[in-house]
């Protein structure tokens, strides 16, 4: 069978922006949810979900997520503002049991509003960073932001909705209980199978 027997459709990102946006969102799926908890220098906590997120490396452990700017005015979101003040974030992994509560935290609130209170999640202190962890999350990645690189603006592309990509290196990836579960051990002892 030669390549000419396959029907393909090509889209140009500049001319077919809406089609490309929808195709790419659904082609690369399912996407894990980064439930990012951050804190600013005044102690205001923010908890917000991001679907543009993934693990990029495990040695060293590097996670990447991209907080989009607000579509209505191009302003930055509280998560990015907080990380620019305090370069730490906890990436709380969302499981199915957390989905409904997680969506409550995705509502846009004022900076002074704590999304832990609004969503009903339990904040617990982190061991290596200042932002709290979500107790209900099965895995919490305590991270320090390593790079905040806004997309370059060119003469041809002067979008005010540039994305910021955050490269965060994890400081502590699993609690001992979670580590034991992934290793098939109990209380640090190998399991007998």
Secondary structure per residue as TSV (DSSP state, phi and psi in degrees):
chain	resnum	aa	ss	phi	psi
A	1	X	-	360.0	126.9
A	2	X	-	-94.4	164.6
A	3	X	G	-66.7	-20.2
A	4	X	G	-73.8	-11.9
A	5	X	G	-85.3	-2.9
A	6	X	S	-97.9	129.2
A	7	X	-	-86.4	126.2
A	8	X	-	-128.8	156.3
A	9	X	-	-122.9	134.9
A	10	X	-	-113.9	136.7
A	11	X	-	-119.2	141.0
A	12	X	-	-97.3	128.1
A	13	X	T	-61.6	-31.2
A	14	X	T	-76.3	-36.9
A	15	X	T	-88.8	-29.6
A	16	X	-	-117.3	45.9
A	17	X	H	-55.1	-47.5
A	18	X	H	-63.6	-40.6
A	19	X	H	-65.9	-47.1
A	20	X	H	-59.9	-45.9
A	21	X	H	-55.9	-47.3
A	22	X	H	-69.3	-43.2
A	23	X	H	-60.8	-45.4
A	24	X	H	-68.8	-36.1
A	25	X	H	-63.5	-37.3
A	26	X	H	-96.0	-19.2
A	27	X	H	-74.6	-38.0
A	28	X	S	-99.8	85.6
A	29	X	-	-153.4	156.9
A	30	X	S	-76.8	147.4
A	31	X	-	-98.6	135.7
A	32	X	-	-69.3	158.1
A	33	X	-	-102.3	126.9
A	34	X	E	-90.1	111.3
A	35	X	E	-98.4	91.8
A	36	X	E	-87.9	124.9
A	37	X	E	-107.3	130.2
A	38	X	E	-133.8	170.6
A	39	X	E	-145.3	145.3
A	40	X	-	-98.6	178.2
A	41	X	T	-66.5	-21.4
A	42	X	T	-85.4	-5.0
A	43	X	-	93.3	7.1
A	44	X	-	-74.9	126.6
A	45	X	E	-95.3	142.2
A	46	X	E	-127.9	140.8
A	47	X	E	-133.8	119.3
A	48	X	E	-148.5	139.1
A	49	X	E	-87.8	146.7
A	50	X	E	-137.3	129.3
A	51	X	S	-94.3	-11.9
A	52	X	S	-89.1	83.2
A	53	X	E	-153.5	146.5
A	54	X	E	-171.8	167.8
A	55	X	E	-87.3	129.0
A	56	X	E	-105.3	-23.1
A	57	X	E	-159.8	147.4
A	58	X	E	-108.0	-16.2
A	59	X	T	-135.2	92.6
A	60	X	T	-76.5	156.1
A	61	X	E	-70.1	116.8
A	62	X	E	-130.7	125.8
A	63	X	E	-111.1	149.8
A	64	X	E	-130.3	134.1
A	65	X	E	-143.3	159.0
A	66	X	E	-129.7	100.0
A	67	X	E	-75.6	112.6
A	68	X	-	-67.9	155.8
A	69	X	-	-78.3	158.6
A	70	X	-	-63.9	132.3
A	71	X	T	-69.1	-30.6
A	72	X	T	-71.7	-33.0
A	73	X	T	-139.7	-0.3
A	74	X	-	77.6	6.3
A	75	X	-	-76.2	159.4
A	76	X	-	-79.2	156.7
A	77	X	-	-89.2	162.7
A	78	X	H	-59.5	-34.8
A	79	X	H	-58.5	-49.1
A	80	X	H	-66.0	-42.6
A	81	X	H	-57.0	-45.7
A	82	X	H	-64.0	-42.9
A	83	X	H	-66.0	-31.3
A	84	X	H	-71.7	-25.1
A	85	X	H	-84.8	-49.1
A	86	X	S	-124.1	108.5
A	87	X	-	-78.7	49.5
A	88	X	E	-133.6	150.8
A	89	X	E	-153.9	146.5
A	90	X	E	-109.0	123.7
A	91	X	E	-96.0	108.3
A	92	X	E	-96.0	122.4
A	93	X	E	-77.7	134.2
A	94	X	-	-95.0	131.4
A	95	X	-	-110.7	177.8
A	96	X	G	-60.5	-36.5
A	97	X	G	-64.2	-18.7
A	98	X	G	-98.8	-6.4
A	99	X	H	-57.4	-48.9
A	100	X	H	-63.3	-46.4
A	101	X	H	-65.7	-37.8
A	102	X	H	-60.4	-36.4
A	103	X	H	-67.2	-27.2
A	104	X	H	-65.3	-32.6
A	105	X	H	-76.8	-14.9
A	106	X	T	-80.3	-12.2
A	107	X	S	-65.0	142.6
A	108	X	-	-81.0	117.8
A	109	X	-	-114.7	166.6
A	110	X	-	-66.3	159.3
A	111	X	T	-59.3	-30.3
A	112	X	T	-78.9	-9.1
A	113	X	-	-87.1	130.5
A	114	X	-	-91.5	114.8
A	115	X	H	-67.8	-19.8
A	116	X	H	-60.4	-43.9
A	117	X	H	-65.0	-44.6
A	118	X	H	-66.3	-37.7
A	119	X	H	-90.3	-17.8
A	120	X	T	85.1	9.9
A	121	X	-	-78.9	157.8
A	122	X	-	-99.3	116.0
A	123	X	E	-79.2	136.2
A	124	X	E	-127.8	147.4
A	125	X	-	-62.7	143.6
A	126	X	-	-83.7	161.6
A	127	X	S	-93.6	-27.0
A	128	X	S	-124.6	-11.4
A	129	X	S	-134.5	166.6
A	130	X	S	-78.6	-38.5
A	131	X	S	-62.9	144.7
A	132	X	-	-75.7	160.6
A	133	X	E	-95.4	163.5
A	134	X	E	-95.6	114.9
A	135	X	T	-58.9	-35.0
A	136	X	T	-74.8	-13.8
A	137	X	-	-73.9	134.4
A	138	X	S	-69.7	-26.0
A	139	X	-	-140.9	130.2
A	140	X	E	-121.8	125.8
A	141	X	E	-104.4	111.0
A	142	X	E	-83.9	120.2
A	143	X	E	-128.2	154.4
A	144	X	E	-115.6	134.6
A	145	X	E	-72.3	130.7
A	146	X	E	-106.4	-25.3
A	147	X	E	-155.7	133.3
A	148	X	E	-126.8	99.3
A	149	X	E	-117.6	103.6
A	150	X	E	-66.0	147.5
A	151	X	-	-60.5	137.1
A	152	X	-	-67.7	138.4
A	153	X	-	-95.9	131.3
A	154	X	-	-113.1	171.3
A	155	X	S	-61.4	-37.2
A	156	X	S	-74.2	-30.2
A	157	X	-	-122.3	100.6
A	158	X	-	-114.4	44.0
A	159	X	-	-69.0	136.0
A	160	X	S	-86.7	1.5
A	161	X	-	-103.1	37.0
A	162	X	-	-61.5	145.9
A	163	X	-	-92.4	148.8
A	164	X	E	-108.2	130.3
A	165	X	E	-105.3	126.7
A	166	X	E	-105.7	123.2
A	167	X	E	-100.8	112.1
A	168	X	E	-116.7	127.6
A	169	X	E	-93.0	131.2
A	170	X	E	-75.3	139.9
A	171	X	E	-97.0	-36.0
A	172	X	E	-146.3	120.5
A	173	X	-	-98.5	-37.5
A	174	X	-	-135.1	144.5
A	175	X	-	-72.6	165.1
A	176	X	H	-60.0	-40.2
A	177	X	H	-61.1	-43.3
A	178	X	H	-68.3	-38.8
A	179	X	H	-62.5	-46.1
A	180	X	H	-58.8	-40.6
A	181	X	H	-64.2	-41.1
A	182	X	H	-71.6	-27.4
A	183	X	H	-90.7	-6.4
A	184	X	T	73.3	32.1
A	185	X	E	-119.2	165.4
A	186	X	E	-128.4	133.6
A	187	X	T	50.1	36.7
A	188	X	T	81.8	-5.1
A	189	X	E	-98.2	140.5
A	190	X	E	-61.6	143.6
A	191	X	-	-79.2	152.4
A	192	X	-	-101.8	115.2
A	193	X	-	-114.0	360.0
